[in-house]
Amino acid sequence: MRIKHTVRLPADLSARLADYAARKKVPQALIVETALASFLSPDGPERLEAALARRLDRMTRQLERMERRVTIANESMAVFVRFWLTSTPPLPDEAFAAAQSKGRERYDGFVEAVGRRLARGTTLDDEVRLDALPVREGRET
């Protein structure tokens, strides 16, 4: 048995209800009924809290992975720069222009190589993970 109720809604809320019902192609009464059932449900807040907790946990894991990748990138860059600075002798003035030209050429090649790797989907993070697999998983370190 269904009981008829008459309610008054603010104009903006009524317009939003009508718009939502039209988009979903369902009666407005069904939307109101579902919303009331959800609002009056004793476990509604717990379900919402559980859904939010799951989403926050997923976001936390994503941020942890991102932080790990940034740490690997920073460490890789730092090791490279330290190695380069300690092993590259200074250039004489007469070789400086030729070195700059060669440097631009090498940089262009570097950018192309990075582009190819990214297009292929291979990343340093993937390689580090594969290299770091323990021996018990069938790989030697």
DRENVO-91056 format. One record per atom (N, C-alpha, C): residue number from 1; chain; atom name; z, x, y. Coordinates in steps of 0.2 Angstrom, whole numbers, padded with zeros to 4 digits, always signed. Atoms other than C-alpha are relative to their C-alpha. Example, Ala and Ser with C-alpha at 12.3 -4.5 7.8 and 13.67 -1.06 7.14 Angstrom:
<pakols>
PAKOL   nr  kette  atom     zz     xx     yy
PAKOL    1      A     N  +0000  +0004  -0006
PAKOL    1      A    CA  +0039  +0062  -0022
PAKOL    1      A     C  +0000  +0004  +0006
PAKOL    2      A     N  -0001  -0004  -0006
PAKOL    2      A    CA  +0036  +0068  -0005
PAKOL    2      A     C  +0003  -0004  +0005
</pakols>
This chain:
<pakols>
PAKOL   nr  kette  atom     zz     xx     yy
PAKOL    1      A     N  +0000  +0004  -0006
PAKOL    1      A    CA  +0000  +0000  +0000
PAKOL    1      A     C  +0000  +0004  +0006
PAKOL    2      A     N  +0000  -0004  -0006
PAKOL    2      A    CA  -0004  +0007  +0017
PAKOL    2      A     C  +0002  -0005  +0006
PAKOL    3      A     N  -0003  +0004  -0006
PAKOL    3      A    CA  +0005  +0002  +0033
PAKOL    3      A     C  -0004  +0003  +0006
PAKOL    4      A     N  +0003  -0002  -0006
PAKOL    4      A    CA  -0004  +0002  +0050
PAKOL    4      A     C  +0005  +0002  +0005
PAKOL    5      A     N  -0004  -0003  -0005
PAKOL    5      A    CA  +0003  +0012  +0064
PAKOL    5      A     C  -0004  +0001  +0006
PAKOL    6      A     N  +0003  -0001  -0006
PAKOL    6      A    CA  -0002  +0012  +0082
PAKOL    6      A     C  +0003  +0006  +0004
PAKOL    7      A     N  -0003  -0005  -0004
PAKOL    7      A    CA  +0001  +0028  +0092
PAKOL    7      A     C  -0005  +0001  +0006
PAKOL    8      A     N  +0004  -0002  -0006
PAKOL    8      A    CA  -0004  +0034  +0109
PAKOL    8      A     C  +0000  +0008  +0001
PAKOL    9      A     N  +0001  -0008  +0000
PAKOL    9      A    CA  -0011  +0052  +0111
PAKOL    9      A     C  -0002  +0002  +0007
PAKOL   10      A     N  +0003  -0002  -0007
PAKOL   10      A    CA  -0015  +0062  +0127
PAKOL   10      A     C  -0007  +0000  -0001
PAKOL   11      A     N  +0007  +0001  +0000
PAKOL   11      A    CA  -0033  +0061  +0131
PAKOL   11      A     C  -0003  +0007  -0003
PAKOL   12      A     N  +0003  -0006  +0003
PAKOL   12      A    CA  -0036  +0080  +0127
PAKOL   12      A     C  +0001  +0000  -0007
PAKOL   13      A     N  -0001  -0001  +0007
PAKOL   13      A    CA  -0028  +0079  +0110
PAKOL   13      A     C  -0004  -0005  -0004
PAKOL   14      A     N  +0005  +0005  +0003
PAKOL   14      A    CA  -0038  +0063  +0106
PAKOL   14      A     C  -0007  +0002  +0000
PAKOL   15      A     N  +0007  -0003  +0000
PAKOL   15      A    CA  -0054  +0072  +0111
PAKOL   15      A     C  +0000  +0005  -0005
PAKOL   16      A     N  +0000  -0006  +0005
PAKOL   16      A    CA  -0049  +0087  +0100
PAKOL   16      A     C  +0000  -0003  -0007
PAKOL   17      A     N  +0000  +0003  +0006
PAKOL   17      A    CA  -0045  +0075  +0086
PAKOL   17      A     C  -0007  -0003  -0002
PAKOL   18      A     N  +0007  +0003  +0002
PAKOL   18      A    CA  -0062  +0066  +0087
PAKOL   18      A     C  -0005  +0005  -0001
PAKOL   19      A     N  +0004  -0005  +0001
PAKOL   19      A    CA  -0071  +0082  +0089
PAKOL   19      A     C  +0000  +0003  -0007
PAKOL   20      A     N  -0001  -0003  +0007
PAKOL   20      A    CA  -0063  +0090  +0073
PAKOL   20      A     C  -0002  -0005  -0005
PAKOL   21      A     N  +0002  +0004  +0005
PAKOL   21      A    CA  -0066  +0074  +0063
PAKOL   21      A     C  -0008  -0001  +0000
PAKOL   22      A     N  +0007  +0001  +0001
PAKOL   22      A    CA  -0084  +0073  +0068
PAKOL   22      A     C  -0003  +0007  -0003
PAKOL   23      A     N  +0003  -0006  +0003
PAKOL   23      A    CA  -0087  +0092  +0064
PAKOL   23      A     C  +0001  +0000  -0008
PAKOL   24      A     N  -0002  +0000  +0007
PAKOL   24      A    CA  -0078  +0090  +0047
PAKOL   24      A     C  -0003  -0006  -0004
PAKOL   25      A     N  +0003  +0006  +0003
PAKOL   25      A    CA  -0086  +0073  +0044
PAKOL   25      A     C  +0005  -0004  -0004
PAKOL   26      A     N  -0005  +0004  +0003
PAKOL   26      A    CA  -0070  +0064  +0039
PAKOL   26      A     C  +0003  -0004  +0005
PAKOL   27      A     N  -0004  +0005  -0005
PAKOL   27      A    CA  -0060  +0049  +0047
PAKOL   27      A     C  +0005  +0004  +0003
PAKOL   28      A     N  -0006  -0003  -0004
PAKOL   28      A    CA  -0048  +0053  +0061
PAKOL   28      A     C  +0007  -0002  -0004
PAKOL   29      A     N  -0006  +0002  +0003
PAKOL   29      A    CA  -0035  +0043  +0051
PAKOL   29      A     C  +0002  +0005  -0006
PAKOL   30      A     N  -0002  -0005  +0006
PAKOL   30      A    CA  -0036  +0056  +0036
PAKOL   30      A     C  +0003  +0006  +0003
PAKOL   31      A     N  -0002  -0006  -0003
PAKOL   31      A    CA  -0034  +0070  +0048
PAKOL   31      A     C  +0008  -0001  +0002
PAKOL   32      A     N  -0007  +0002  -0003
PAKOL   32      A    CA  -0018  +0062  +0056
PAKOL   32      A     C  +0005  +0000  -0006
PAKOL   33      A     N  -0004  +0000  +0006
PAKOL   33      A    CA  -0012  +0058  +0038
PAKOL   33      A     C  +0002  +0006  -0003
PAKOL   34      A     N  -0001  -0006  +0003
PAKOL   34      A    CA  -0014  +0075  +0032
PAKOL   34      A     C  +0005  +0005  +0004
PAKOL   35      A     N  -0004  -0004  -0005
PAKOL   35      A    CA  -0006  +0083  +0048
PAKOL   35      A     C  +0007  -0002  -0001
PAKOL   36      A     N  -0007  +0003  +0001
PAKOL   36      A    CA  +0009  +0071  +0046
PAKOL   36      A     C  +0003  +0002  -0006
PAKOL   37      A     N  -0002  -0002  +0006
PAKOL   37      A    CA  +0011  +0075  +0028
PAKOL   37      A     C  +0002  +0007  +0000
PAKOL   38      A     N  -0002  -0008  +0000
PAKOL   38      A    CA  +0011  +0094  +0031
PAKOL   38      A     C  +0006  +0001  +0005
PAKOL   39      A     N  -0006  -0001  -0005
PAKOL   39      A    CA  +0023  +0092  +0046
PAKOL   39      A     C  +0006  -0002  -0003
PAKOL   40      A     N  -0006  +0003  +0003
PAKOL   40      A    CA  +0035  +0082  +0036
PAKOL   40      A     C  +0002  +0003  -0006
PAKOL   41      A     N  -0001  -0003  +0007
PAKOL   41      A    CA  +0034  +0092  +0020
PAKOL   41      A     C  +0006  +0005  +0001
PAKOL   42      A     N  -0006  -0005  -0001
PAKOL   42      A    CA  +0051  +0101  +0017
PAKOL   42      A     C  -0002  +0007  -0001
PAKOL   43      A     N  +0002  -0006  +0002
PAKOL   43      A    CA  +0042  +0116  +0010
PAKOL   43      A     C  -0006  +0003  +0005
PAKOL   44      A     N  +0005  -0003  -0005
PAKOL   44      A    CA  +0029  +0118  +0025
PAKOL   44      A     C  +0002  +0006  +0003
PAKOL   45      A     N  -0002  -0006  -0003
PAKOL   45      A    CA  +0038  +0131  +0034
PAKOL   45      A     C  +0000  +0006  -0004
PAKOL   46      A     N  +0000  -0005  +0004
PAKOL   46      A    CA  +0041  +0141  +0019
PAKOL   46      A     C  -0007  +0003  -0002
PAKOL   47      A     N  +0007  -0001  +0002
PAKOL   47      A    CA  +0022  +0140  +0014
PAKOL   47      A     C  -0003  +0004  +0006
PAKOL   48      A     N  +0003  -0004  -0005
PAKOL   48      A    CA  +0017  +0146  +0031
PAKOL   48      A     C  +0003  +0007  +0001
PAKOL   49      A     N  -0003  -0007  +0000
PAKOL   49      A    CA  +0030  +0160  +0031
PAKOL   49      A     C  -0003  +0005  -0005
PAKOL   50      A     N  +0002  -0004  +0006
PAKOL   50      A    CA  +0024  +0166  +0014
PAKOL   50      A     C  -0008  +0002  +0001
PAKOL   51      A     N  +0007  -0002  -0002
PAKOL   51      A    CA  +0005  +0165  +0020
PAKOL   51      A     C  +0000  +0006  +0005
PAKOL   52      A     N  +0000  -0005  -0006
PAKOL   52      A    CA  +0010  +0175  +0036
PAKOL   52      A     C  +0002  +0007  -0003
PAKOL   53      A     N  -0003  -0006  +0003
PAKOL   53      A    CA  +0020  +0188  +0025
PAKOL   53      A     C  -0006  +0003  -0004
PAKOL   54      A     N  +0005  -0003  +0003
PAKOL   54      A    CA  +0005  +0190  +0014
PAKOL   54      A     C  -0005  +0004  +0004
PAKOL   55      A     N  +0005  -0003  -0004
PAKOL   55      A    CA  -0007  +0193  +0028
PAKOL   55      A     C  +0003  +0006  +0004
PAKOL   56      A     N  -0003  -0006  -0003
PAKOL   56      A    CA  +0005  +0205  +0037
PAKOL   56      A     C  +0000  +0006  -0005
PAKOL   57      A     N  +0000  -0006  +0005
PAKOL   57      A    CA  +0007  +0215  +0020
PAKOL   57      A     C  -0007  +0003  +0000
PAKOL   58      A     N  +0007  -0003  +0001
PAKOL   58      A    CA  -0012  +0216  +0019
PAKOL   58      A     C  -0002  +0004  +0006
PAKOL   59      A     N  +0002  -0004  -0006
PAKOL   59      A    CA  -0014  +0222  +0037
PAKOL   59      A     C  +0004  +0006  +0000
PAKOL   60      A     N  -0004  -0007  +0001
PAKOL   60      A    CA  +0000  +0235  +0034
PAKOL   60      A     C  -0003  +0005  -0004
PAKOL   61      A     N  +0003  -0005  +0005
PAKOL   61      A    CA  -0009  +0242  +0019
PAKOL   61      A     C  -0007  +0002  +0003
PAKOL   62      A     N  +0006  -0002  -0003
PAKOL   62      A    CA  -0025  +0242  +0029
PAKOL   62      A     C  +0001  +0006  +0006
PAKOL   63      A     N  -0002  -0004  -0006
PAKOL   63      A    CA  -0017  +0251  +0044
PAKOL   63      A     C  +0003  +0007  -0004
PAKOL   64      A     N  -0002  -0006  +0004
PAKOL   64      A    CA  -0009  +0264  +0031
PAKOL   64      A     C  -0006  +0004  -0002
PAKOL   65      A     N  +0006  -0004  +0002
PAKOL   65      A    CA  -0026  +0268  +0024
PAKOL   65      A     C  -0004  +0003  +0006
PAKOL   66      A     N  +0003  -0003  -0006
PAKOL   66      A    CA  -0033  +0270  +0042
PAKOL   66      A     C  +0004  +0006  +0002
PAKOL   67      A     N  -0004  -0005  -0002
PAKOL   67      A    CA  -0019  +0281  +0046
PAKOL   67      A     C  -0001  +0006  -0004
PAKOL   68      A     N  +0001  -0006  +0004
PAKOL   68      A    CA  -0022  +0292  +0031
PAKOL   68      A     C  -0007  +0003  +0001
PAKOL   69      A     N  +0006  -0002  -0001
PAKOL   69      A    CA  -0040  +0293  +0035
PAKOL   69      A     C  -0001  +0004  +0007
PAKOL   70      A     N  +0000  -0003  -0006
PAKOL   70      A    CA  -0037  +0298  +0053
PAKOL   70      A     C  +0004  +0007  -0001
PAKOL   71      A     N  -0004  -0006  +0001
PAKOL   71      A    CA  -0024  +0311  +0047
PAKOL   71      A     C  -0005  +0005  -0004
PAKOL   72      A     N  +0005  -0005  +0003
PAKOL   72      A    CA  -0037  +0319  +0035
PAKOL   72      A     C  -0005  +0002  +0005
PAKOL   73      A     N  +0005  -0002  -0005
PAKOL   73      A    CA  -0050  +0319  +0049
PAKOL   73      A     C  +0003  +0005  +0005
PAKOL   74      A     N  -0003  -0004  -0005
PAKOL   74      A    CA  -0038  +0327  +0061
PAKOL   74      A     C  +0002  +0007  -0003
PAKOL   75      A     N  -0002  -0006  +0004
PAKOL   75      A    CA  -0032  +0340  +0048
PAKOL   75      A     C  -0007  +0004  -0001
PAKOL   76      A     N  +0006  -0003  +0002
PAKOL   76      A    CA  -0050  +0344  +0043
PAKOL   76      A     C  -0003  +0004  +0007
PAKOL   77      A     N  +0002  -0003  -0007
PAKOL   77      A    CA  -0055  +0347  +0062
PAKOL   77      A     C  +0004  +0006  +0002
PAKOL   78      A     N  -0004  -0006  -0002
PAKOL   78      A    CA  -0040  +0358  +0065
PAKOL   78      A     C  -0001  +0006  -0004
PAKOL   79      A     N  +0001  -0006  +0004
PAKOL   79      A    CA  -0043  +0369  +0050
PAKOL   79      A     C  -0007  +0003  +0002
PAKOL   80      A     N  +0006  -0003  -0002
PAKOL   80      A    CA  -0061  +0371  +0055
PAKOL   80      A     C  +0000  +0004  +0006
PAKOL   81      A     N  -0001  -0003  -0007
PAKOL   81      A    CA  -0057  +0375  +0073
PAKOL   81      A     C  +0004  +0006  -0001
PAKOL   82      A     N  -0004  -0006  +0001
PAKOL   82      A    CA  -0044  +0387  +0068
PAKOL   82      A     C  -0004  +0006  -0003
PAKOL   83      A     N  +0005  -0005  +0003
PAKOL   83      A    CA  -0056  +0396  +0056
PAKOL   83      A     C  -0005  +0002  +0004
PAKOL   84      A     N  +0006  -0002  -0004
PAKOL   84      A    CA  -0070  +0396  +0068
PAKOL   84      A     C  +0003  +0005  +0006
PAKOL   85      A     N  -0003  -0004  -0005
PAKOL   85      A    CA  -0059  +0403  +0082
PAKOL   85      A     C  +0002  +0007  -0002
PAKOL   86      A     N  -0002  -0007  +0002
PAKOL   86      A    CA  -0052  +0417  +0072
PAKOL   86      A     C  -0005  +0004  -0004
PAKOL   87      A     N  +0005  -0004  +0003
PAKOL   87      A    CA  -0068  +0422  +0063
PAKOL   87      A     C  -0006  +0001  +0004
PAKOL   88      A     N  +0006  -0001  -0004
PAKOL   88      A    CA  -0081  +0421  +0076
PAKOL   88      A     C  +0001  +0005  +0006
PAKOL   89      A     N  -0001  -0005  -0005
PAKOL   89      A    CA  -0083  +0437  +0087
PAKOL   89      A     C  -0003  -0003  +0007
PAKOL   90      A     N  +0003  +0002  -0007
PAKOL   90      A    CA  -0087  +0435  +0106
PAKOL   90      A     C  -0007  +0002  +0000
PAKOL   91      A     N  +0007  -0002  +0000
PAKOL   91      A    CA  -0105  +0436  +0110
PAKOL   91      A     C  -0001  +0004  +0006
PAKOL   92      A     N  +0001  -0004  -0006
PAKOL   92      A    CA  -0112  +0449  +0122
PAKOL   92      A     C  -0004  -0004  +0005
PAKOL   93      A     N  +0003  +0004  -0005
PAKOL   93      A    CA  -0119  +0442  +0138
PAKOL   93      A     C  -0008  -0001  -0001
PAKOL   94      A     N  +0008  +0000  +0001
PAKOL   94      A    CA  -0138  +0446  +0134
PAKOL   94      A     C  -0001  -0005  -0006
PAKOL   95      A     N  +0001  +0004  +0005
PAKOL   95      A    CA  -0136  +0435  +0118
PAKOL   95      A     C  +0002  -0007  +0001
PAKOL   96      A     N  -0003  +0007  -0001
PAKOL   96      A    CA  -0127  +0420  +0126
PAKOL   96      A     C  -0005  -0006  +0000
PAKOL   97      A     N  +0005  +0005  +0000
PAKOL   97      A    CA  -0143  +0410  +0130
PAKOL   97      A     C  -0003  -0002  -0006
PAKOL   98      A     N  +0002  +0001  +0007
PAKOL   98      A    CA  -0150  +0412  +0113
PAKOL   98      A     C  +0005  -0004  -0004
PAKOL   99      A     N  -0005  +0003  +0004
PAKOL   99      A    CA  -0134  +0407  +0105
PAKOL   99      A     C  +0001  -0007  +0002
PAKOL  100      A     N  -0001  +0007  -0002
PAKOL  100      A    CA  -0133  +0391  +0116
PAKOL  100      A     C  -0006  -0004  -0003
PAKOL  101      A     N  +0006  +0003  +0002
PAKOL  101      A    CA  -0151  +0387  +0111
PAKOL  101      A     C  +0001  -0002  -0008
PAKOL  102      A     N  -0001  +0000  +0007
PAKOL  102      A    CA  -0147  +0390  +0092
PAKOL  102      A     C  +0006  -0005  -0001
PAKOL  103      A     N  -0006  +0005  +0001
PAKOL  103      A    CA  -0130  +0380  +0094
PAKOL  103      A     C  -0003  -0007  +0001
PAKOL  104      A     N  +0003  +0006  -0001
PAKOL  104      A    CA  -0140  +0365  +0101
PAKOL  104      A     C  -0004  -0002  -0006
PAKOL  105      A     N  +0004  +0001  +0006
PAKOL  105      A    CA  -0152  +0366  +0086
PAKOL  105      A     C  +0005  -0002  -0006
PAKOL  106      A     N  -0005  +0001  +0005
PAKOL  106      A    CA  -0137  +0367  +0074
PAKOL  106      A     C  +0004  -0007  +0001
PAKOL  107      A     N  -0004  +0007  -0001
PAKOL  107      A    CA  -0128  +0352  +0082
PAKOL  107      A     C  -0005  -0006  -0001
PAKOL  108      A     N  +0004  +0006  +0002
PAKOL  108      A    CA  -0143  +0341  +0081
PAKOL  108      A     C  -0001  -0001  -0008
PAKOL  109      A     N  +0000  +0000  +0008
PAKOL  109      A    CA  -0144  +0346  +0062
PAKOL  109      A     C  +0006  -0003  -0002
PAKOL  110      A     N  -0006  +0002  +0002
PAKOL  110      A    CA  -0126  +0342  +0061
PAKOL  110      A     C  +0000  -0008  +0001
PAKOL  111      A     N  +0000  +0007  -0002
PAKOL  111      A    CA  -0128  +0325  +0069
PAKOL  111      A     C  -0004  -0004  -0005
PAKOL  112      A     N  +0004  +0003  +0005
PAKOL  112      A    CA  -0142  +0321  +0057
PAKOL  112      A     C  +0003  -0001  -0007
PAKOL  113      A     N  -0004  +0000  +0006
PAKOL  113      A    CA  -0132  +0326  +0042
PAKOL  113      A     C  +0005  -0005  +0000
PAKOL  114      A     N  -0005  +0005  +0000
PAKOL  114      A    CA  -0118  +0315  +0047
PAKOL  114      A     C  -0003  -0007  +0000
PAKOL  115      A     N  +0004  +0006  +0000
PAKOL  115      A    CA  -0130  +0301  +0050
PAKOL  115      A     C  -0002  -0002  -0007
PAKOL  116      A     N  +0002  +0001  +0007
PAKOL  116      A    CA  -0137  +0303  +0032
PAKOL  116      A     C  +0006  -0002  -0004
PAKOL  117      A     N  -0006  +0002  +0005
PAKOL  117      A    CA  -0119  +0303  +0024
PAKOL  117      A     C  +0002  -0007  +0002
PAKOL  118      A     N  -0002  +0006  -0002
PAKOL  118      A    CA  -0114  +0288  +0034
PAKOL  118      A     C  -0005  -0006  -0003
PAKOL  119      A     N  +0005  +0005  +0002
PAKOL  119      A    CA  -0130  +0279  +0029
PAKOL  119      A     C  +0001  -0001  -0008
PAKOL  120      A     N  -0001  +0000  +0007
PAKOL  120      A    CA  -0127  +0284  +0011
PAKOL  120      A     C  +0007  -0003  -0003
PAKOL  121      A     N  -0007  +0003  +0002
PAKOL  121      A    CA  -0109  +0278  +0011
PAKOL  121      A     C  +0005  +0005  -0002
PAKOL  122      A     N  -0005  -0005  +0002
PAKOL  122      A    CA  -0101  +0294  +0006
PAKOL  122      A     C  +0004  +0003  +0006
PAKOL  123      A     N  -0005  -0003  -0005
PAKOL  123      A    CA  -0086  +0300  +0016
PAKOL  123      A     C  +0004  +0005  -0002
PAKOL  124      A     N  -0004  -0006  +0002
PAKOL  124      A    CA  -0075  +0315  +0016
PAKOL  124      A     C  +0006  -0003  -0003
PAKOL  125      A     N  -0005  +0003  +0003
PAKOL  125      A    CA  -0061  +0303  +0012
PAKOL  125      A     C  -0001  -0002  -0007
PAKOL  126      A     N  +0002  +0001  +0007
PAKOL  126      A    CA  -0070  +0298  -0004
PAKOL  126      A     C  +0000  +0006  -0004
PAKOL  127      A     N  +0000  -0006  +0003
PAKOL  127      A    CA  -0072  +0316  -0008
PAKOL  127      A     C  +0007  +0003  -0001
PAKOL  128      A     N  -0007  -0003  +0001
PAKOL  128      A    CA  -0054  +0321  -0005
PAKOL  128      A     C  +0003  -0004  -0005
PAKOL  129      A     N  -0004  +0004  +0005
PAKOL  129      A    CA  -0048  +0306  -0016
PAKOL  129      A     C  -0003  +0002  -0007
PAKOL  130      A     N  +0003  -0002  +0006
PAKOL  130      A    CA  -0060  +0312  -0030
PAKOL  130      A     C  +0003  +0007  -0002
PAKOL  131      A     N  -0003  -0007  +0001
PAKOL  131      A    CA  -0054  +0330  -0028
PAKOL  131      A     C  +0007  +0000  -0002
PAKOL  132      A     N  -0007  +0000  +0001
PAKOL  132      A    CA  -0036  +0325  -0028
PAKOL  132      A     C  +0002  -0004  -0006
PAKOL  133      A     N  -0002  +0003  +0006
PAKOL  133      A    CA  -0036  +0315  -0044
PAKOL  133      A     C  +0004  +0004  -0005
PAKOL  134      A     N  -0004  -0005  +0004
PAKOL  134      A    CA  -0023  +0322  -0056
PAKOL  134      A     C  -0004  +0001  -0007
PAKOL  135      A     N  +0003  -0002  +0006
PAKOL  135      A    CA  -0028  +0330  -0072
PAKOL  135      A     C  +0001  -0005  -0005
PAKOL  136      A     N  -0001  +0005  +0005
PAKOL  136      A    CA  -0021  +0316  -0082
PAKOL  136      A     C  -0005  -0006  +0000
PAKOL  137      A     N  +0005  +0005  -0001
PAKOL  137      A    CA  -0035  +0305  -0076
PAKOL  137      A     C  -0007  +0003  -0002
PAKOL  138      A     N  +0006  -0003  +0003
PAKOL  138      A    CA  -0048  +0317  -0084
PAKOL  138      A     C  -0004  +0005  +0005
PAKOL  139      A     N  +0003  -0004  -0005
PAKOL  139      A    CA  -0052  +0328  -0069
PAKOL  139      A     C  +0005  +0007  +0001
PAKOL  140      A     N  -0003  -0006  -0001
PAKOL  140      A    CA  -0047  +0346  -0067
PAKOL  140      A     C  +0001  +0001  +0008
PAKOL  141      A     N  +0000  -0001  -0007
PAKOL  141      A    CA  -0040  +0351  -0050
PAKOL  141      A     C  +0000  +0007  +0002
</pakols>
